[in-house]
Amino acid sequence: MAFNNQSWQHKLSNHFQLGGIETAVLDNGPGRGTRIAWINTGTGLRYKVVIDRAMDIADAFYHQHSLAWLSHGGITAPTRGANKGLDWLQTFGGGLITTCGLMHVGGPETDEYGERGLHGPISNTPAEIVSIIQPDPVAGQMGMSITGIMLQTSVLGAKLMLKRTISGTLGKAEIRVHDEVMNRGNITAPHMLLYHFNFGWPLVDEGADICWKGNWIPREGNPDHIFNADHNYKKCLAPLDSHAGGGEEAAIIDPVADTGGWCTCGVHNAALQLAFSLRFKKAQLPVLTNWQHWGKGEYVMGLEPGTHPPTGQAKARREGTLLFMEPGERRGYELQINLLHTNEDIKSFLTDLL
């Protein structure tokens, strides 16, 4: 690659000729007024960070291939009150990453501790950007990053802060996400977190491999048409009439970690000679959910590392697995995304998941 031998030396006037971070504001449609940042790694991997939606990642491309599923509604402006019932679905743009939490992941519920909407309000929370670091190839600085903070707080109640840094390196087809959740209040706060990765066509297509390794159980309420011993649930299906509307299935997985404590999952599409590798630390995110929704015109497969399965705060509390953060406590989370296109890299990726 030209980046390695620095063939661009003395030929650049502006680092954007290679790549970098460009911020903008959407000016039309339901996302009007929403801040975004396009990040170009200079490798064919480029993606859109939605600053006003918890710095989640919406569109993502590798060369001409789209990686993410985008919902019919796409990006909408944040709706801070969308935290009741199924309100979340009305603002769910899909995208490569949608963050769920910070105190509840799962369906809507009400108990003596309050009312909680589907997947919590964090994805409807704008970020305060505190840092943008651009690459400077001429000075030998190939790294770039954007950092922001989001608050999920209530007066006289719990106060959690999410600090997110999304970073990369010019010349590398990778995305690094480093999150830190902090309890900035004076009372103990419940904590749940889930990263809702949403893969779409053409990365996800008939026959593409869904890659993960670990023991699993079907999510409660599944029809179990996909996740059963007689079906290859690790192959993407053609669109299904049975998945119209709310048709879907999911498996709750105990992912296998390597000797360094990292779990790997992802998607392999042999027809594109492309693999998407997602890595996370088992100690931080011990549960992986595989969501499959093969609806016509709503064709999506999800891989969702989390502190818990998306079964709700109430169940986690009953089972004694709910996390609690004391005032001043911090918890860190790391995600590593790589796009693989060489036979050697793809073979290594698949071997690790056999």
HELIX and SHEET records of a PDB file:
HELIX    1   1 ALA A    2  ASN A    5  1                                   4    
HELIX    2   2 HIS A   15  GLN A   17  5                                   3    
HELIX    3   3 GLY A   29  GLY A   31  5                                   3    
HELIX    4   4 ASP A   87  GLN A   90  1                                   4    
HELIX    5   5 ILE A  122  ASN A  124  5                                   3    
HELIX    6   6 PRO A  137  ALA A  139  5                                   3    
HELIX    7   7 ASP A  241  HIS A  243  5                                   3    
HELIX    8   8 ALA A  270  LEU A  272  5                                   3    
HELIX    9   9 GLN A  313  GLU A  319  1                                   7    
HELIX   10  10 ASN A  343  ASP A  352  1                                  10    
SHEET    1   A 5 GLY A  20  VAL A  25  0                                        
SHEET    2   A 5 ARG A  35  ASN A  40 -1                                        
SHEET    3   A 5 LEU A  45  VAL A  50 -1                                        
SHEET    4   A 5 ASP A  56  TYR A  62 -1                                        
SHEET    5   A 5 HIS A  65  SER A  66 -1                                        
SHEET    1   B 6 ILE A  97  LEU A 102  0                                        
SHEET    2   B 6 ALA A 189  PHE A 199 -1                                        
SHEET    3   B 6 GLU A 298  GLY A 306 -1                                        
SHEET    4   B 6 VAL A 287  GLY A 295 -1                                        
SHEET    5   B 6 GLU A 249  PRO A 255 -1                                        
SHEET    6   B 6 GLY A 214  PRO A 218 -1                                        
SHEET    1   C 3 ILE A  97  LEU A 102  0                                        
SHEET    2   C 3 ALA A 189  PHE A 199 -1                                        
SHEET    3   C 3 LEU A 323  MET A 325 -1                                        
SHEET    1   D 2 GLU A 109  ASP A 111  0                                        
SHEET    2   D 2 GLY A 114  ARG A 116 -1                                        
SHEET    1   E 8 GLU A 128  ILE A 133  0                                        
SHEET    2   E 8 GLY A 143  THR A 153 -1                                        
SHEET    3   E 8 LYS A 159  THR A 169 -1                                        
SHEET    4   E 8 GLU A 174  ASN A 183 -1                                        
SHEET    5   E 8 ARG A 330  LEU A 340 -1                                        
SHEET    6   E 8 LEU A 274  LYS A 281 -1                                        
SHEET    7   E 8 TRP A 262  ASN A 269 -1                                        
SHEET    8   E 8 ASP A 209  CYS A 211 -1                                        
END                                                                             
